[in-house]
C-alpha cells in the first residue's frame, strides 16, 4: 500500500489560493481516478478537483471553508498500485514532514493540533517527556517577550498538561503586575523566536474577533458572500499594486449603430447568434493593441512582459450581482463571427455558473461595458496582473457639430464615451491617451457597408 498526495491544482494565472466549498468524499470512501473529490472556489470561478489516483481516501488535511494555497497537499489517497510506492506519506520523509505539519495547522485551536518544535530549539524534557506547545501559544509568547525558560515554568491546564492560550495570557497578565516582572536573558529570547511557526498576525486576529462592534441607527447587517469578499480583496490589491490613471475620449458610433441595426436579423438567421456591440468593441481594441503592444503586457519586478497572445477579458455581470471576467483567447485570430460566438458563449456560461477554470485564465487586456447599466462613463480598476482596462459607456443620441468641406452643421448622432484606466508605472499619459484615441477612431471609422 502507498499514499498518494492530492494537490490543490493550479487554476489559472494570478490565482494563488482557493477556498474549499465542499468535500464530496469522506475518509474511508473509495475514489476512482478522475472522480470529483471536492468542490473549490476562487475569485474567478467554482470548480471540482478530481482524484489523481484510484483507491481509498485516507486523510483530509483541510476543512470546508479553509483557504488553501495552490500546490498544497489537501488530502491523501491510499492506493495498491506498485506504481505509486515512491509517493509515500510525508510523515515518512524528513523533507516533507514540515509540509505535513504546516498543512495540519489550525490557527486558533491549540488543544486539537499540537506542535512539536525542533529538539535543539524549542523542546524541553521535564522528566516526563517532551512538552508540546501549539503555534498560537508560541506566537503569543514571542509577541509578548516570554522566554522559553519562562514558558517551561507555566503550569498547563490543557490535555496532558499542555499550556493553553488561557494559561499563557494569565501568565502575561500576572507578569505585567508591578513586582511580578521576571528577569529575562537574551539567549532564551532568541530560542523562542526560532520556535515560532504560526504567523504573527494570529494574536491580533484573535483580539479583533473578540471585539464587539456596535452600530447606531436603523441598520441591516448583511454578511458578504464568498465571491464578494474575493472581489473586494482583488480590487483593493489592484489599487495597492498599480498607480491608476484614467483617460477619457468621446466617439461618434453612428455608422456602427446603423450597421448593426441593419444586419442583426440577417446575422442571427445565418449564424444562429445575436450580435451585440461587445464583439464590435473588442474587434476595435484588438486592432489598436497590435499598434501599441505595451497595453497588452504585465509587470514583473522591474521587467515589462509584453504578451504576444491577445486574450481579451470581458467583465460580465452575474445574477447574484457579482462580476466575473471570462477570457476570449487569441482574439486577434477570430473574425467578427468568431468573436460573437465567443462573447455569447462565455456570457451565457458565466450567468449559468458553467465557466471552467480555463475560461477565466490568461487574460491580457480587459473590456468592461458599463453602458449596459446606463452609465455614460466609468473609471474601471485594472484587472491584475494586466496594465490596462477599457470601459465603454452607454450610446446616447446627442446634437453635435459636424465638420465638412462645405462647412459646419449640427446633426443628431449616436455618441459614446470610452475610458481607459492604465498602470502609470509603465503606461504614460501620452501612450494611454494615444491608444484610447486610436480605439475611438476605429469605432468612428466603422465601415457601414461591410458584409458579415
PLY file of the C-alpha trace (Angstrom):
ply
format ascii 1.0
element vertex 452
property float x
property float y
property float z
element edge 451
property int vertex1
property int vertex2
end_header
0.00 0.00 0.00
1.12 3.55 -0.69
-0.21 7.04 -0.10
-0.68 9.47 -2.98
-0.92 13.20 -2.33
-3.89 15.10 -3.73
-2.61 18.61 -4.53
-4.55 21.86 -4.80
-4.29 22.34 -8.59
-3.17 25.47 -10.43
-6.33 27.23 -11.56
-5.03 30.00 -13.77
-2.67 32.93 -13.95
-2.50 35.11 -10.81
-4.63 32.67 -8.77
-2.61 31.81 -5.67
-5.24 30.19 -3.44
-8.67 28.57 -3.45
-11.45 28.07 -0.92
-12.76 24.58 -0.18
-16.53 24.70 -0.59
-17.50 21.08 -0.01
-15.88 17.67 0.36
-17.71 15.20 -1.89
-15.89 12.28 -0.25
-15.01 11.48 3.34
-12.14 9.41 4.79
-12.68 5.74 4.08
-14.62 6.30 0.86
-13.47 4.67 -2.37
-12.49 7.04 -5.15
-11.89 6.34 -8.82
-9.31 8.15 -10.89
-10.68 11.46 -12.21
-13.70 11.21 -9.89
-14.51 14.57 -8.19
-13.35 14.61 -4.58
-14.16 18.16 -3.54
-15.57 21.47 -4.77
-13.41 24.59 -4.63
-13.81 28.26 -5.48
-11.56 31.15 -6.43
-12.29 34.81 -7.02
-12.99 33.88 -10.63
-14.76 30.54 -10.86
-16.05 27.50 -8.94
-14.68 24.10 -9.89
-14.25 20.46 -8.85
-10.97 18.74 -8.03
-10.76 15.18 -9.39
-8.83 12.33 -7.84
-5.40 11.68 -9.34
-5.46 8.00 -8.42
-7.82 5.13 -7.67
-8.00 3.95 -4.08
-9.34 4.86 -0.63
-9.46 8.42 0.68
-7.16 8.03 3.66
-6.92 11.53 5.07
-8.34 15.04 4.63
-5.93 17.83 5.62
-8.20 20.87 5.29
-11.78 21.57 6.28
-14.61 23.17 4.36
-14.27 26.98 4.09
-10.49 26.78 4.54
-8.43 28.89 2.12
-5.62 26.75 0.70
-2.57 27.94 -1.31
-2.07 26.45 -4.76
0.26 23.44 -4.66
-0.54 22.40 -1.08
-1.42 18.81 -0.20
-5.14 18.76 0.63
-5.77 15.01 1.02
-4.11 11.60 0.75
-5.34 8.56 -1.12
-4.30 5.02 -0.25
-3.57 3.04 -3.40
-2.50 -0.55 -4.01
-0.61 0.00 -7.26
3.15 -0.52 -7.15
3.48 2.49 -9.43
2.72 4.87 -6.57
5.04 3.40 -3.95
7.56 6.18 -4.44
4.93 8.74 -3.42
4.92 7.90 0.27
3.28 9.80 3.06
5.16 12.95 4.08
5.27 11.53 7.60
7.83 9.00 6.36
10.04 11.60 4.68
12.11 14.14 6.58
11.96 16.54 3.62
8.15 16.58 3.70
7.48 16.43 7.44
7.40 20.19 7.84
4.95 20.48 4.95
2.67 17.95 6.66
2.77 19.83 9.96
2.10 23.12 8.23
-0.85 21.70 6.31
-2.44 20.48 9.56
-2.14 23.72 11.49
-5.31 25.25 12.93
-4.68 28.85 13.85
-6.93 29.18 16.88
-7.38 25.62 18.18
-4.27 24.85 20.13
-5.87 21.96 22.03
-6.56 19.78 18.98
-3.42 20.30 16.85
-0.25 20.18 19.00
3.08 21.29 17.61
6.43 19.73 18.43
9.25 22.20 17.66
12.75 21.18 16.67
14.51 19.49 19.64
17.54 21.78 19.64
15.49 24.95 19.81
12.11 24.62 21.48
11.62 21.25 23.18
12.25 20.56 26.82
12.38 17.40 28.88
10.95 17.78 32.36
11.39 14.19 33.35
8.07 13.12 31.85
8.99 13.51 28.20
8.78 16.28 25.62
6.41 19.16 26.29
4.26 20.32 23.39
3.41 23.95 22.53
0.83 24.97 19.95
1.71 27.51 17.25
-0.68 30.02 18.81
0.95 29.74 22.24
4.43 30.11 20.74
3.31 33.12 18.75
1.81 34.86 21.78
4.98 34.11 23.72
7.15 35.68 21.03
4.91 38.76 20.72
4.88 39.35 24.49
8.59 38.62 25.05
8.05 35.43 27.05
11.27 33.41 27.02
11.46 29.64 26.65
12.59 29.24 30.24
9.52 31.16 31.39
7.27 29.15 29.10
8.55 25.91 30.61
7.55 27.06 34.10
3.94 27.89 33.22
1.54 25.25 34.66
-0.51 23.83 31.82
-4.24 23.15 32.17
-4.65 21.63 28.72
-4.60 17.97 27.71
-1.52 16.14 29.07
-0.52 19.31 30.91
-0.04 21.40 27.79
-0.01 25.19 28.04
-3.20 26.63 26.58
-3.87 30.12 25.33
-5.67 30.89 28.57
-2.65 29.78 30.60
-0.16 32.00 28.78
-2.48 35.02 28.76
-2.95 34.68 32.54
0.82 34.43 32.96
1.34 37.58 30.88
-1.30 39.45 32.87
0.35 38.47 36.16
3.80 39.36 34.85
2.64 42.88 33.97
1.51 43.41 37.56
4.09 45.57 39.43
6.50 43.41 41.40
5.92 40.30 39.29
8.23 41.14 36.35
10.67 38.21 35.94
14.25 38.52 34.78
14.97 37.57 31.17
18.09 36.69 29.24
18.98 37.31 25.63
19.66 33.72 24.55
16.30 32.17 25.58
14.54 35.00 23.76
16.37 34.05 20.58
15.30 30.44 21.04
11.64 31.25 21.39
11.77 33.39 18.26
13.14 30.46 16.29
10.39 28.23 17.64
7.57 30.36 16.26
5.83 28.77 13.27
2.42 30.45 13.06
2.20 33.96 11.51
2.46 36.85 13.94
-0.97 38.15 12.94
-2.81 35.46 14.92
-2.96 37.17 18.35
-4.13 40.38 16.67
-6.79 38.47 14.76
-7.91 36.82 17.98
-8.33 40.17 19.68
-10.24 41.62 16.72
-12.56 38.62 16.61
-13.49 39.08 20.25
-14.28 42.78 19.91
-17.99 43.62 19.90
-18.89 46.14 17.20
-21.94 48.31 17.79
-23.92 50.16 15.13
-26.08 53.22 15.63
-29.34 53.88 13.86
-31.56 51.56 11.88
-29.04 49.23 10.21
-29.38 45.96 8.33
-26.22 43.85 8.59
-25.54 41.65 5.56
-22.59 39.28 5.50
-20.59 39.40 2.26
-20.74 36.16 0.31
-17.51 34.36 -0.53
-17.25 35.74 -4.06
-17.88 39.33 -2.99
-15.12 39.05 -0.38
-12.71 37.82 -3.05
-13.72 40.58 -5.45
-13.22 43.17 -2.71
-9.74 41.84 -1.97
-8.85 41.74 -5.67
-9.92 45.35 -6.16
-8.04 46.65 -3.12
-4.92 44.68 -4.09
-5.06 46.19 -7.59
-5.20 49.72 -6.19
-2.25 48.95 -3.92
-0.20 47.42 -6.75
-0.83 49.78 -9.68
-0.64 53.56 -9.99
-4.07 54.10 -11.57
-4.68 56.85 -14.13
-7.85 57.16 -16.23
-8.18 58.94 -19.58
-11.43 59.67 -21.45
-12.46 60.08 -25.06
-15.70 60.64 -26.94
-16.54 58.89 -30.21
-19.28 59.01 -32.81
-20.50 55.43 -33.34
-23.39 56.28 -35.66
-22.06 54.12 -38.51
-21.69 51.14 -36.17
-25.16 51.53 -34.69
-26.84 51.79 -38.09
-24.88 48.81 -39.46
-25.84 46.59 -36.52
-29.49 47.61 -36.79
-29.44 46.73 -40.48
-27.60 43.41 -40.12
-28.75 41.92 -36.80
-31.69 39.90 -38.17
-29.70 38.52 -41.07
-26.80 37.74 -38.74
-28.98 35.83 -36.29
-30.71 33.92 -39.08
-27.42 32.90 -40.71
-25.24 32.27 -37.65
-27.81 31.39 -35.00
-26.33 34.09 -32.72
-27.45 37.56 -31.72
-24.82 40.18 -32.42
-24.26 42.74 -29.67
-21.94 45.73 -29.58
-19.37 43.92 -27.42
-17.66 41.94 -30.23
-17.50 45.15 -32.29
-15.76 46.93 -29.41
-13.36 44.02 -28.91
-12.55 43.97 -32.61
-11.50 47.64 -32.47
-9.45 47.11 -29.29
-7.55 44.18 -30.83
-6.57 46.26 -33.87
-5.19 49.00 -31.63
-3.32 46.60 -29.33
-1.39 45.42 -32.40
-0.30 49.04 -32.93
0.51 49.67 -29.25
1.59 46.30 -27.76
2.64 47.72 -24.40
-1.05 47.91 -23.48
-1.04 44.10 -23.69
1.56 43.44 -21.02
2.22 42.89 -17.33
4.91 43.97 -14.87
7.14 41.54 -13.02
9.55 43.29 -10.70
11.42 45.78 -12.88
10.62 43.93 -16.11
7.83 44.54 -18.61
6.40 41.33 -20.05
4.82 42.16 -23.42
2.33 39.41 -24.27
2.29 38.15 -27.85
-1.08 36.45 -27.35
-4.02 38.85 -27.28
-6.51 37.42 -24.79
-9.37 39.82 -24.11
-11.26 39.59 -20.83
-14.84 40.85 -20.79
-16.38 41.82 -17.48
-19.74 40.02 -17.15
-22.46 40.62 -14.58
-23.85 37.55 -12.83
-27.41 37.13 -11.50
-26.07 37.50 -7.94
-24.80 40.99 -8.77
-21.15 39.91 -8.72
-18.83 40.31 -11.69
-16.63 37.75 -13.39
-14.19 38.14 -16.26
-14.19 35.29 -18.81
-11.42 35.50 -21.40
-11.55 35.28 -25.20
-8.29 33.51 -26.10
-6.36 34.62 -29.19
-8.97 37.25 -30.04
-6.76 38.59 -32.83
-7.20 35.30 -34.72
-11.02 35.47 -34.75
-13.25 37.23 -37.25
-16.43 39.04 -36.22
-18.50 35.84 -36.31
-15.96 34.03 -34.15
-15.82 36.89 -31.66
-19.62 36.97 -31.45
-19.84 33.25 -30.74
-17.13 33.50 -28.07
-18.75 36.52 -26.40
-22.22 34.95 -26.30
-20.95 31.53 -25.21
-18.83 32.85 -22.34
-21.51 35.28 -21.20
-24.13 32.51 -21.04
-21.73 30.18 -19.22
-20.97 32.92 -16.67
-24.63 33.64 -15.99
-25.38 29.94 -15.51
-22.26 29.16 -13.39
-20.85 26.85 -16.06
-17.48 28.52 -16.58
-14.41 26.29 -16.39
-11.20 27.46 -14.63
-9.50 27.88 -18.01
-12.29 30.22 -19.18
-11.11 32.94 -16.77
-7.35 32.41 -17.06
-4.71 34.11 -19.17
-6.34 37.48 -19.84
-4.00 40.21 -21.15
-6.43 43.15 -21.54
-9.97 43.70 -20.24
-13.03 45.46 -21.67
-16.00 46.33 -19.45
-19.29 47.64 -20.82
-20.64 49.97 -18.14
-23.14 51.30 -20.66
-25.16 48.11 -20.27
-26.43 49.51 -16.97
-26.97 53.05 -18.24
-23.67 54.65 -17.18
-22.26 57.08 -19.72
-18.69 56.55 -18.48
-16.67 54.82 -15.79
-13.25 54.63 -14.11
-12.59 50.88 -14.00
-9.99 49.20 -11.78
-7.19 47.31 -13.53
-7.57 43.53 -13.55
-4.21 42.34 -12.22
-1.66 41.42 -13.49
-2.72 43.38 -16.59
-1.75 47.02 -17.07
-4.92 48.45 -18.63
-8.70 48.11 -18.78
-11.13 49.95 -21.07
-14.72 50.89 -20.23
-17.38 51.72 -22.82
-20.35 53.83 -21.80
-23.94 53.98 -22.94
-24.63 55.08 -26.52
-26.75 58.25 -26.50
-28.22 60.39 -29.26
-26.95 63.96 -28.99
-26.75 67.05 -31.21
-23.13 67.51 -32.26
-21.21 69.75 -34.63
-20.26 68.02 -37.89
-17.28 69.45 -39.74
-17.41 69.07 -43.53
-15.72 70.64 -46.54
-18.87 72.64 -47.14
-18.86 74.00 -43.56
-20.05 73.10 -40.09
-23.50 71.78 -39.30
-25.40 70.39 -36.33
-26.73 66.85 -36.54
-28.18 64.14 -34.28
-25.53 61.45 -33.83
-25.02 58.33 -31.73
-22.29 59.32 -29.28
-20.40 57.27 -26.70
-17.72 57.92 -24.07
-14.87 55.45 -23.62
-12.35 55.46 -20.78
-9.04 53.73 -20.18
-7.54 53.04 -16.76
-3.87 52.18 -17.04
-0.88 51.48 -14.82
1.15 54.68 -14.72
4.22 52.76 -13.60
4.70 51.71 -17.22
2.00 53.42 -19.35
2.49 57.17 -19.51
-0.33 59.61 -20.25
0.85 60.09 -23.83
0.70 56.38 -24.64
-2.56 55.85 -22.75
-4.30 58.76 -24.49
-2.89 57.80 -27.89
-4.19 54.26 -27.56
-7.62 55.44 -26.40
-7.95 57.89 -29.27
-6.90 55.17 -31.70
-9.76 52.99 -30.43
-12.15 55.96 -30.80
-11.02 56.45 -34.41
-11.54 52.74 -35.17
-15.10 52.93 -33.85
-15.85 56.18 -35.69
-14.46 54.88 -38.99
-16.51 51.69 -38.84
-17.39 50.53 -42.36
-21.16 50.75 -42.61
-21.13 48.79 -45.87
-19.19 45.79 -44.64
-20.62 42.30 -45.04
-20.99 39.74 -42.29
0 1
1 2
2 3
3 4
4 5
5 6
6 7
7 8
8 9
9 10
10 11
11 12
12 13
13 14
14 15
15 16
16 17
17 18
18 19
19 20
20 21
21 22
22 23
23 24
24 25
25 26
26 27
27 28
28 29
29 30
30 31
31 32
32 33
33 34
34 35
35 36
36 37
37 38
38 39
39 40
40 41
41 42
42 43
43 44
44 45
45 46
46 47
47 48
48 49
49 50
50 51
51 52
52 53
53 54
54 55
55 56
56 57
57 58
58 59
59 60
60 61
61 62
62 63
63 64
64 65
65 66
66 67
67 68
68 69
69 70
70 71
71 72
72 73
73 74
74 75
75 76
76 77
77 78
78 79
79 80
80 81
81 82
82 83
83 84
84 85
85 86
86 87
87 88
88 89
89 90
90 91
91 92
92 93
93 94
94 95
95 96
96 97
97 98
98 99
99 100
100 101
101 102
102 103
103 104
104 105
105 106
106 107
107 108
108 109
109 110
110 111
111 112
112 113
113 114
114 115
115 116
116 117
117 118
118 119
119 120
120 121
121 122
122 123
123 124
124 125
125 126
126 127
127 128
128 129
129 130
130 131
131 132
132 133
133 134
134 135
135 136
136 137
137 138
138 139
139 140
140 141
141 142
142 143
143 144
144 145
145 146
146 147
147 148
148 149
149 150
150 151
151 152
152 153
153 154
154 155
155 156
156 157
157 158
158 159
159 160
160 161
161 162
162 163
163 164
164 165
165 166
166 167
167 168
168 169
169 170
170 171
171 172
172 173
173 174
174 175
175 176
176 177
177 178
178 179
179 180
180 181
181 182
182 183
183 184
184 185
185 186
186 187
187 188
188 189
189 190
190 191
191 192
192 193
193 194
194 195
195 196
196 197
197 198
198 199
199 200
200 201
201 202
202 203
203 204
204 205
205 206
206 207
207 208
208 209
209 210
210 211
211 212
212 213
213 214
214 215
215 216
216 217
217 218
218 219
219 220
220 221
221 222
222 223
223 224
224 225
225 226
226 227
227 228
228 229
229 230
230 231
231 232
232 233
233 234
234 235
235 236
236 237
237 238
238 239
239 240
240 241
241 242
242 243
243 244
244 245
245 246
246 247
247 248
248 249
249 250
250 251
251 252
252 253
253 254
254 255
255 256
256 257
257 258
258 259
259 260
260 261
261 262
262 263
263 264
264 265
265 266
266 267
267 268
268 269
269 270
270 271
271 272
272 273
273 274
274 275
275 276
276 277
277 278
278 279
279 280
280 281
281 282
282 283
283 284
284 285
285 286
286 287
287 288
288 289
289 290
290 291
291 292
292 293
293 294
294 295
295 296
296 297
297 298
298 299
299 300
300 301
301 302
302 303
303 304
304 305
305 306
306 307
307 308
308 309
309 310
310 311
311 312
312 313
313 314
314 315
315 316
316 317
317 318
318 319
319 320
320 321
321 322
322 323
323 324
324 325
325 326
326 327
327 328
328 329
329 330
330 331
331 332
332 333
333 334
334 335
335 336
336 337
337 338
338 339
339 340
340 341
341 342
342 343
343 344
344 345
345 346
346 347
347 348
348 349
349 350
350 351
351 352
352 353
353 354
354 355
355 356
356 357
357 358
358 359
359 360
360 361
361 362
362 363
363 364
364 365
365 366
366 367
367 368
368 369
369 370
370 371
371 372
372 373
373 374
374 375
375 376
376 377
377 378
378 379
379 380
380 381
381 382
382 383
383 384
384 385
385 386
386 387
387 388
388 389
389 390
390 391
391 392
392 393
393 394
394 395
395 396
396 397
397 398
398 399
399 400
400 401
401 402
402 403
403 404
404 405
405 406
406 407
407 408
408 409
409 410
410 411
411 412
412 413
413 414
414 415
415 416
416 417
417 418
418 419
419 420
420 421
421 422
422 423
423 424
424 425
425 426
426 427
427 428
428 429
429 430
430 431
431 432
432 433
433 434
434 435
435 436
436 437
437 438
438 439
439 440
440 441
441 442
442 443
443 444
444 445
445 446
446 447
447 448
448 449
449 450
450 451
